Amino acid sequence: MVSYNFKIVSGVPQKSSVTRVPEISKEQLEDIVRNVRIKTNTGPDEFEELDLSGFSTIDEQIEFLKRQDRVDTMYIM
């Protein structure tokens, strides 16, 4: 699992707080998802789970997400 924060400064996205977790149990991931849903007030009907583990690169994941209309390409170069 990888995560990061970003903010837009003068129209340019700036990434920060890059975090990589090489291994995570299903239970730990479910706890993270539950906490994110609570903090963002996301209901069960608004939540969608996509398995990206079959892709070997981030670029492949992004292309898949584009085809599913699940990524904002505004800041992807």
Stockholm file with secondary structure:
# STOCKHOLM 1.0

chainA/1-77         MVSYNFKIVSGVPQKSSVTRVPEISKEQLEDIVRNVRIKTNTGPDEFEELDLSGFSTIDEQIEFLKRQDRVDTMYIM
#=GR chainA/1-77 SS CEEEEEEEETTEEEEEEEEECSCCCHHHHHHHHHHHHHHTTCCGGGCCCCCCTTCSSHHHHHHHHHHTTCSCGGGCC
#=GC SS_cons        CEEEEEEEETTEEEEEEEEECSCCCHHHHHHHHHHHHHHTTCCGGGCCCCCCTTCSSHHHHHHHHHHTTCSCGGGCC
//
